[in-house]
Amino acid sequence: MAAIAFATLGAQDAPAQDTESPRVAVMDFTGFMLGESGNSVNIGKAVSAMLTTEFTVRDGLNVLERQEISSLLQEQRLGLSGRVDESSAVEIGKILGVQYVFHGAVVSIANSLRVDIRAIDVETSEVKSVMKMTDMTTNLLDVIINIADAFGDDLDLPPASERADIQPIPIGATIAFSRGVDYEDKGEIDNAIEQYEAALEAHPNHRDAQRALDRLREGGA
């Protein structure tokens, strides 16, 4: 079972309902994944991609895709280096034109996972939510869904219109997907496709790997 600590700041002061859906950006999380063999991989980008996907199936949220975030920041000639903090999250949020920015850190060692995420209200510069979860790495999708549910409850949003089939994701599939995201960000599309295919081979129901693979194949058509 996941252990979760969820703290909400200023929830009582939240507006009743905006006429437009809240616009949300999930920044790449910092962090690493260290397997039993000692090999490490950047898991932060993968978790960011998975949380973005989970938000997109929620009515009442307007979610920026990772590729859209990258493009908008490049247009402003803004390169991200190092960890995003509250101050930089507010500035980035203003550039992206979003109401909420998510940032945080992820660490996975063997089959032990810890996720720390904060949601920043760009307009007020306040920390809207703080979410901390620990679980087994194989329960990564369950962790992602719990985080999305907690934030959705905080904003009084309706539940997800679609729900992923929650199954344990093998460590190897998470490693392959993480590498795929990293290759894609570097523009090494053939290597990215190879890793996404490896993730699906290890876990055929990996929604995010299939989504990424479909996107890259359509782009190359």
Order of alpha helices (4+ residues) and beta strands (2+ residues): beta-beta-beta-beta-alpha-beta-alpha-alpha-beta-beta-beta-alpha-alpha-alpha-alpha
